[in-house]
Amino acid sequence: MQKNRQKGKETGDYTLSVTGNDVKSMTQSLVAESVSISAPDRSSFDIKA
């Protein structure tokens, strides 16, 4: 019984970890899109980067 609980906990931690990575990726994509929209001129983008 203890082994099953341990396995379930590991799965839960893994799920949380994957969700965190997905949110981070989405945030990076949104930031990249907003930067492209606010700075279509490439030289402006290079200065910000």
Buried (B, 14 or more C-beta within 10 A) or exposed (E): EEEEEEEEEEEEEEEEEEEEEEEEEEEEEEEEEEBEEEBEEEEEEEEEE
